[in-house]
Amino acid sequence: MIPRPFWLLRIENSWQEAPIVWLAGVRRVGKTVLAQSLGQDRISYINGDLPITRDILADPELFYRNCSHPVVVFDEVHQLSDPSTVLKIGADLFPHLKIMATGSSTLAASSKFRDTLTGRKRLIHLTPILWDELPAFGNTTLLKRIYHGGLPQALLSATKEAGFYREWIDSFFARDIQKLFGFRNPEKFTLFFEYIMRQSGGQLDTTKTAGALGIGRPTVESHLRALEITHAATILRPFFGGGRKEIVRMPKVYGFDTGFVSFCRGWEPLRVDDYGVLWEHLVLEYMQAHFPVRTWQYWRDTDGREIDFVMVRNRDEVDAIECKWHPDHFNADALKVFRKFYNRGKNYLICPLADSGYRKRVAGMDIQVCNPAGIEM
């Protein structure tokens, strides 16, 4: 079992704030293994997929009273008939217990959750294996990570097997999307999913997308919302606030994993020109994991100048984050225009550097060149 100390610390810290940790993430991202790594001597493990679980939890109060371990893990909790009641009883009547529930989506996505447990839970979104977790996975290289993706099974595989990605997409629809949202057409959803992966990192126009796929705009919007709720896609809204000719409506959409992005784009094998856009995905995942309460946006004007990621510190400070595979690929033109309108904030150029980075001055602007660990909050 490969240790993942960053996530284990996040879990323990969350239990200091609330009795329930909701561990969410896409299928096969490693939720079950992470939960079990808390220690077999600490956890009572309940698998929501097993039929016997219904009998075990027929009387939740009796179940909790008989728990002999300090941690209770409900894996695939959305499979239970009344998961919110089970979790609520544990949180309210047995405060000495720590409870973890795992699932692919937010609580509110399932009609089974009549109570979203406000004030009793903390959400942890488990991302694919992070840039700074790679040393724990043996001889795994950064190039393999962006090519295979960050699902543990895919990353640890010696070769990139197309069957794994195809089977995952089918299972994702059958076990998550269809059950949670009631979508009945797997072909239509799969077509949309693969389209999003191919367009990942770019702007998404719902009207053009509907026309390109031959489906209605309401279907595009409902499918996109489903991907966001199940953590299969991240939607970034545009930042604007006074600059001229800024994009104010059209979002950017990122697929959840570089392995699926490269698979759906047919990038077999990767070329050097592909590295940059996939590295951008890894930087976003790192920021989502390490700074979960922050809201990430992007900036773009009608002339096509763009800042990859924008983070608002307060009404007067806005950080700009550019991602490049190599520092020499950076062009400061967009940042110069951006800083004419928003002149306070930090400038980052995020590259896969082995060291802690350095500062340089470009076009009168101070820029911190660093790896993701150099981002300061």
Rosetta blueprint (number, residue, H / E / L):
1 M L
2 I L
3 P L
4 R L
5 P H
6 F H
7 W H
8 L H
9 L H
10 R H
11 I H
12 E H
13 N H
14 S H
15 W H
16 Q L
17 E L
18 A L
19 P L
20 I E
21 V E
22 W E
23 L E
24 A E
25 G L
26 V L
27 R L
28 R L
29 V L
30 G L
31 K H
32 T H
33 V H
34 L H
35 A H
36 Q H
37 S L
38 L L
39 G L
40 Q L
41 D L
42 R L
43 I E
44 S E
45 Y E
46 I E
47 N E
48 G L
49 D L
50 L L
51 P L
52 I H
53 T H
54 R H
55 D H
56 I H
57 L L
58 A L
59 D L
60 P H
61 E H
62 L H
63 F H
64 Y H
65 R H
66 N L
67 C L
68 S L
69 H L
70 P L
71 V E
72 V E
73 V E
74 F E
75 D E
76 E L
77 V H
78 H H
79 Q H
80 L L
81 S L
82 D L
83 P H
84 S H
85 T H
86 V H
87 L H
88 K H
89 I H
90 G H
91 A H
92 D H
93 L H
94 F L
95 P L
96 H L
97 L L
98 K E
99 I E
100 M E
101 A E
102 T E
103 G E
104 S L
105 S L
106 T L
107 L H
108 A H
109 A H
110 S L
111 S L
112 K L
113 F L
114 R L
115 D L
116 T L
117 L L
118 T L
119 G L
120 R L
121 K E
122 R E
123 L E
124 I E
125 H E
126 L L
127 T L
128 P L
129 I L
130 L L
131 W H
132 D H
133 E H
134 L H
135 P H
136 A H
137 F H
138 G L
139 N L
140 T L
141 T L
142 L H
143 L H
144 K H
145 R H
146 I H
147 Y H
148 H H
149 G L
150 G L
151 L L
152 P H
153 Q H
154 A H
155 L H
156 L H
157 S L
158 A L
159 T L
160 K L
161 E L
162 A H
163 G H
164 F H
165 Y H
166 R H
167 E H
168 W H
169 I H
170 D H
171 S H
172 F H
173 F H
174 A H
175 R H
176 D H
177 I H
178 Q H
179 K H
180 L H
181 F H
182 G L
183 F L
184 R L
185 N L
186 P H
187 E H
188 K H
189 F H
190 T H
191 L H
192 F H
193 F H
194 E H
195 Y H
196 I H
197 M H
198 R H
199 Q L
200 S L
201 G L
202 G E
203 Q E
204 L L
205 D L
206 T H
207 T H
208 K H
209 T H
210 A H
211 G H
212 A H
213 L H
214 G L
215 I L
216 G L
217 R H
218 P H
219 T H
220 V H
221 E H
222 S H
223 H H
224 L H
225 R H
226 A H
227 L H
228 E H
229 I H
230 T L
231 H L
232 A L
233 A E
234 T E
235 I E
236 L E
237 R E
238 P E
239 F L
240 F L
241 G L
242 G L
243 G L
244 R L
245 K L
246 E E
247 I L
248 V L
249 R L
250 M L
251 P L
252 K E
253 V E
254 Y E
255 G E
256 F L
257 D L
258 T H
259 G H
260 F H
261 V H
262 S H
263 F H
264 C H
265 R H
266 G L
267 W L
268 E L
269 P L
270 L L
271 R L
272 V H
273 D H
274 D H
275 Y H
276 G H
277 V H
278 L H
279 W H
280 E H
281 H H
282 L H
283 V H
284 L H
285 E H
286 Y H
287 M H
288 Q H
289 A H
290 H H
291 F L
292 P L
293 V L
294 R L
295 T L
296 W L
297 Q E
298 Y E
299 W E
300 R E
301 D E
302 T L
303 D L
304 G L
305 R L
306 E E
307 I E
308 D E
309 F E
310 V E
311 M E
312 V E
313 R E
314 N E
315 R L
316 D L
317 E E
318 V E
319 D E
320 A E
321 I E
322 E E
323 C E
324 K L
325 W L
326 H L
327 P H
328 D H
329 H H
330 F L
331 N L
332 A L
333 D H
334 A H
335 L H
336 K H
337 V H
338 F H
339 R H
340 K H
341 F H
342 Y L
343 N L
344 R L
345 G L
346 K L
347 N E
348 Y E
349 L E
350 I E
351 C L
352 P L
353 L L
354 A L
355 D L
356 S L
357 G L
358 Y E
359 R E
360 K E
361 R E
362 V E
363 A L
364 G L
365 M E
366 D E
367 I E
368 Q E
369 V E
370 C E
371 N L
372 P H
373 A H
374 G H
375 I L
376 E L
377 M L
